[in-house]
Amino acid sequence: MKIDLNGKRALVTGGSQGIGKVICEELAKCGCEVIVNCAHNIDNAKRVADGIISAGGKALVYRCDVSDEAAVKKMFEELGDLDILVNNARLDPWLREPGVTEGEWFTKVMEVNLKGAFLCSWEFFSRACERNYGRIINISSVRAYRPAEMSNIAYGASKAGMHSLARSFADNGAKYNVTANCICPGMVVTENIDKRLTPEKKAMEMAAIPAQRGAESIEVADAVLFLIGNAYITGSMINVSGGMYYEA
């Protein structure tokens, strides 16, 4: 999908790999200046930004742990005016370290997935209202709707919380031309999927999807661009799941 984002600036949290990387690239193709955020993978983030610049786009890297309130506040102060916020940073539910207790894992997941999205949205929101333009897009998951296996309860709860964030920022921002929405992917085939799933598990997961495949990251990025371009959609949850979940 192609829209005109010349003169716009976007912050994509967790933009150094996977879905975030492709969102950064697609925003840049539309003329947007992209800030590639990462918490740890600075080299990956630099590669994403360098690739965008080599292709003629505009990009820079900002390292910030989005669960750190002071660091988030500093990031927004230093970056200046932003038009678009994509809350994509998350803890991968499949890569939980051994020995982490249930309570510790719940806290870690909520800190990044939900608190991080809240802190970034909070800092973005007042500035966007002053400028009478803003787009907040949370990358949620169909796991926000579906019952989770025991190992993924915290992840599903964090993603469901992002829906509440979107509705609240949408309601408070509507009169200021600030929209807030969620995109809910199902299985997405990224460069890291084989680190999470065995070939057998991946095949089994895909067979259970009505579309019989996982999404490509570009299909999620297209949904991001759609929501940026439409000023009248706000407080909505857009499923990109190949039929894993159907809205009532």
DRENDOGU-669090 format. One record per residue (C-alpha): x, y, z negated. Coordinates in pm, whole numbers, plus 50000, padded with zeros to 5 digits. Layout:
<r X="X" Y="Y" Z="Z"/>
...
This chain:
<r X="50000" Y="50000" Z="50000"/>
<r X="50127" Y="50348" Z="50085"/>
<r X="50023" Y="50674" Z="49921"/>
<r X="50191" Y="51014" Z="49916"/>
<r X="50375" Y="51062" Z="49586"/>
<r X="50624" Y="51321" Z="49700"/>
<r X="50698" Y="51559" Z="49413"/>
<r X="50571" Y="51311" Z="49151"/>
<r X="50784" Y="51154" Z="48879"/>
<r X="50717" Y="50816" Z="48719"/>
<r X="50853" Y="50632" Z="48416"/>
<r X="50837" Y="50253" Z="48441"/>
<r X="50919" Y="50079" Z="48115"/>
<r X="51084" Y="49742" Z="48153"/>
<r X="51174" Y="49838" Z="48508"/>
<r X="51500" Y="49648" Z="48538"/>
<r X="51358" Y="49317" Z="48664"/>
<r X="51051" Y="49120" Z="48763"/>
<r X="50725" Y="49307" Z="48819"/>
<r X="50876" Y="49630" Z="48684"/>
<r X="51154" Y="49626" Z="48942"/>
<r X="50912" Y="49593" Z="49233"/>
<r X="50683" Y="49863" Z="49091"/>
<r X="50984" Y="50097" Z="49077"/>
<r X="51075" Y="50016" Z="49436"/>
<r X="50722" Y="50064" Z="49569"/>
<r X="50674" Y="50394" Z="49387"/>
<r X="51001" Y="50518" Z="49536"/>
<r X="50892" Y="50418" Z="49888"/>
<r X="50595" Y="50651" Z="49841"/>
<r X="50826" Y="50943" Z="49765"/>
<r X="50807" Y="50929" Z="49385"/>
<r X="51114" Y="50990" Z="49171"/>
<r X="51140" Y="50684" Z="48947"/>
<r X="51289" Y="50654" Z="48600"/>
<r X="51390" Y="50291" Z="48550"/>
<r X="51365" Y="50219" Z="48179"/>
<r X="51530" Y="49929" Z="48004"/>
<r X="51612" Y="49836" Z="47646"/>
<r X="51902" Y="49599" Z="47710"/>
<r X="51969" Y="49516" Z="48076"/>
<r X="52141" Y="49841" Z="48171"/>
<r X="52334" Y="49679" Z="48456"/>
<r X="52012" Y="49540" Z="48605"/>
<r X="51845" Y="49879" Z="48571"/>
<r X="52137" Y="50047" Z="48747"/>
<r X="52113" Y="49797" Z="49031"/>
<r X="51743" Y="49877" Z="49073"/>
<r X="51812" Y="50251" Z="49076"/>
<r X="52111" Y="50215" Z="49309"/>
<r X="51902" Y="50009" Z="49549"/>
<r X="51632" Y="50276" Z="49554"/>
<r X="51887" Y="50552" Z="49614"/>
<r X="52058" Y="50351" Z="49889"/>
<r X="51720" Y="50322" Z="50063"/>
<r X="51678" Y="50699" Z="50053"/>
<r X="51467" Y="50723" Z="49738"/>
<r X="51510" Y="50902" Z="49406"/>
<r X="51581" Y="50714" Z="49085"/>
<r X="51762" Y="50733" Z="48756"/>
<r X="51807" Y="50502" Z="48458"/>
<r X="51706" Y="50569" Z="48098"/>
<r X="51787" Y="50318" Z="47828"/>
<r X="51539" Y="50324" Z="47543"/>
<r X="51382" Y="50068" Z="47311"/>
<r X="51014" Y="50161" Z="47345"/>
<r X="50936" Y="50021" Z="47000"/>
<r X="51159" Y="50291" Z="46842"/>
<r X="50945" Y="50599" Z="46778"/>
<r X="51234" Y="50845" Z="46750"/>
<r X="51398" Y="50708" Z="47064"/>
<r X="51073" Y="50735" Z="47261"/>
<r X="51019" Y="51093" Z="47148"/>
<r X="51375" Y="51180" Z="47253"/>
<r X="51328" Y="51009" Z="47591"/>
<r X="51022" Y="51214" Z="47678"/>
<r X="51185" Y="51536" Z="47561"/>
<r X="51491" Y="51469" Z="47775"/>
<r X="51309" Y="51350" Z="48086"/>
<r X="51084" Y="51654" Z="48113"/>
<r X="50768" Y="51658" Z="48325"/>
<r X="50630" Y="51317" Z="48419"/>
<r X="50321" Y="51243" Z="48626"/>
<r X="50294" Y="50864" Z="48596"/>
<r X="50359" Y="50621" Z="48313"/>
<r X="50366" Y="50247" Z="48375"/>
<r X="50376" Y="50055" Z="48047"/>
<r X="50537" Y="49733" Z="48166"/>
<r X="50791" Y="49651" Z="47892"/>
<r X="50721" Y="49327" Z="47709"/>
<r X="50870" Y="49037" Z="47521"/>
<r X="50852" Y="48728" Z="47739"/>
<r X="50636" Y="48471" Z="47557"/>
<r X="50823" Y="48183" Z="47719"/>
<r X="51165" Y="48292" Z="47595"/>
<r X="51114" Y="48289" Z="47220"/>
<r X="51436" Y="48221" Z="47032"/>
<r X="51458" Y="47912" Z="46808"/>
<r X="51416" Y="47971" Z="46438"/>
<r X="51192" Y="48277" Z="46465"/>
<r X="50900" Y="48239" Z="46224"/>
<r X="50541" Y="48296" Z="46330"/>
<r X="50522" Y="48622" Z="46137"/>
<r X="50852" Y="48746" Z="46276"/>
<r X="50748" Y="48663" Z="46630"/>
<r X="50409" Y="48832" Z="46592"/>
<r X="50580" Y="49150" Z="46470"/>
<r X="50838" Y="49146" Z="46751"/>
<r X="50573" Y="49097" Z="47019"/>
<r X="50348" Y="49371" Z="46884"/>
<r X="50639" Y="49612" Z="46841"/>
<r X="50735" Y="49597" Z="47208"/>
<r X="50416" Y="49505" Z="47396"/>
<r X="50162" Y="49711" Z="47205"/>
<r X="50340" Y="49966" Z="46986"/>
<r X="50575" Y="50048" Z="47273"/>
<r X="50283" Y="50113" Z="47508"/>
<r X="50114" Y="50327" Z="47242"/>
<r X="50422" Y="50537" Z="47166"/>
<r X="50496" Y="50604" Z="47533"/>
<r X="50132" Y="50684" Z="47608"/>
<r X="50112" Y="50916" Z="47309"/>
<r X="50416" Y="51118" Z="47416"/>
<r X="50304" Y="51122" Z="47778"/>
<r X="49942" Y="51213" Z="47708"/>
<r X="49963" Y="51562" Z="47558"/>
<r X="50212" Y="51674" Z="47820"/>
<r X="49991" Y="51536" Z="48099"/>
<r X="49682" Y="51710" Z="47962"/>
<r X="49865" Y="52043" Z="47961"/>
<r X="49952" Y="51993" Z="48328"/>
<r X="49600" Y="51867" Z="48415"/>
<r X="49734" Y="51550" Z="48577"/>
<r X="49847" Y="51212" Z="48456"/>
<r X="49822" Y="50841" Z="48529"/>
<r X="49875" Y="50581" Z="48255"/>
<r X="49884" Y="50221" Z="48375"/>
<r X="49930" Y="49934" Z="48133"/>
<r X="50051" Y="49603" Z="48271"/>
<r X="49836" Y="49369" Z="48067"/>
<r X="49754" Y="49004" Z="48147"/>
<r X="49462" Y="48768" Z="48198"/>
<r X="49581" Y="48625" Z="47867"/>
<r X="49404" Y="48922" Z="47710"/>
<r X="49079" Y="48744" Z="47800"/>
<r X="49159" Y="48375" Z="47782"/>
<r X="49218" Y="48165" Z="47470"/>
<r X="49590" Y="48107" Z="47425"/>
<r X="49787" Y="47799" Z="47340"/>
<r X="49930" Y="47823" Z="46988"/>
<r X="50267" Y="47953" Z="47106"/>
<r X="50112" Y="48247" Z="47293"/>
<r X="49851" Y="48381" Z="47050"/>
<r X="50059" Y="48688" Z="46963"/>
<r X="50118" Y="48766" Z="47330"/>
<r X="49747" Y="48745" Z="47417"/>
<r X="49655" Y="48966" Z="47122"/>
<r X="49911" Y="49227" Z="47222"/>
<r X="49775" Y="49239" Z="47576"/>
<r X="49416" Y="49269" Z="47454"/>
<r X="49529" Y="49563" Z="47242"/>
<r X="49653" Y="49739" Z="47555"/>
<r X="49293" Y="49740" Z="47681"/>
<r X="49184" Y="49933" Z="47373"/>
<r X="49467" Y="50181" Z="47428"/>
<r X="49359" Y="50237" Z="47788"/>
<r X="48995" Y="50297" Z="47697"/>
<r X="49087" Y="50549" Z="47427"/>
<r X="49336" Y="50746" Z="47635"/>
<r X="49093" Y="50733" Z="47928"/>
<r X="48808" Y="50880" Z="47724"/>
<r X="49021" Y="51154" Z="47571"/>
<r X="49197" Y="51239" Z="47896"/>
<r X="48911" Y="51235" Z="48148"/>
<r X="48841" Y="51609" Z="48138"/>
<r X="49211" Y="51678" Z="48193"/>
<r X="49246" Y="51460" Z="48506"/>
<r X="49442" Y="51204" Z="48304"/>
<r X="49338" Y="50846" Z="48376"/>
<r X="49435" Y="50531" Z="48188"/>
<r X="49380" Y="50178" Z="48315"/>
<r X="49510" Y="49824" Z="48280"/>
<r X="49622" Y="49576" Z="48540"/>
<r X="49581" Y="49213" Z="48434"/>
<r X="49800" Y="48976" Z="48634"/>
<r X="49779" Y="48602" Z="48607"/>
<r X="50080" Y="48395" Z="48704"/>
<r X="50335" Y="48607" Z="48891"/>
<r X="50624" Y="48456" Z="49083"/>
<r X="50926" Y="48664" Z="48983"/>
<r X="51296" Y="48591" Z="48994"/>
<r X="51276" Y="48470" Z="48634"/>
<r X="50991" Y="48221" Z="48662"/>
<r X="51222" Y="47920" Z="48690"/>
<r X="51382" Y="48020" Z="48360"/>
<r X="51043" Y="47982" Z="48193"/>
<r X="50889" Y="47686" Z="48369"/>
<r X="51013" Y="47354" Z="48495"/>
<r X="50922" Y="47276" Z="48859"/>
<r X="50661" Y="47032" Z="48731"/>
<r X="50508" Y="47287" Z="48493"/>
<r X="50507" Y="47554" Z="48761"/>
<r X="50330" Y="47324" Z="49007"/>
<r X="50074" Y="47231" Z="48743"/>
<r X="50008" Y="47596" Z="48657"/>
<r X="49961" Y="47688" Z="49024"/>
<r X="49728" Y="47394" Z="49086"/>
<r X="49500" Y="47525" Z="48811"/>
<r X="49462" Y="47865" Z="48982"/>
<r X="49170" Y="47888" Z="49226"/>
<r X="49398" Y="48061" Z="49481"/>
<r X="49643" Y="47769" Z="49441"/>
<r X="49943" Y="48000" Z="49401"/>
<r X="50097" Y="48264" Z="49182"/>
<r X="50089" Y="48632" Z="49271"/>
<r X="50379" Y="48809" Z="49435"/>
<r X="50508" Y="49112" Z="49243"/>
<r X="50415" Y="49332" Z="49539"/>
<r X="50050" Y="49241" Z="49484"/>
<r X="50069" Y="49379" Z="49130"/>
<r X="50256" Y="49688" Z="49253"/>
<r X="49982" Y="49750" Z="49512"/>
<r X="49727" Y="49760" Z="49229"/>
<r X="49943" Y="50017" Z="49049"/>
<r X="49946" Y="50238" Z="49358"/>
<r X="49570" Y="50199" Z="49400"/>
<r X="49505" Y="50323" Z="49046"/>
<r X="49747" Y="50614" Z="49088"/>
<r X="49566" Y="50722" Z="49403"/>
<r X="49214" Y="50701" Z="49263"/>
<r X="49131" Y="50980" Z="49019"/>
<r X="48783" Y="50848" Z="48940"/>
<r X="48879" Y="50508" Z="48802"/>
<r X="48964" Y="50527" Z="48434"/>
<r X="48927" Y="50298" Z="48135"/>
<r X="48912" Y="49998" Z="48367"/>
<r X="49079" Y="49657" Z="48369"/>
<r X="49182" Y="49538" Z="48715"/>
<r X="49242" Y="49165" Z="48743"/>
<r X="49512" Y="49044" Z="48980"/>
<r X="49483" Y="48679" Z="48896"/>
<r X="49388" Y="48471" Z="49199"/>
<r X="49066" Y="48373" Z="49025"/>
<r X="49212" Y="48275" Z="48687"/>
<r X="48959" Y="48509" Z="48529"/>
<r X="48633" Y="48655" Z="48664"/>
<r X="48477" Y="48970" Z="48524"/>
<r X="48123" Y="48930" Z="48394"/>
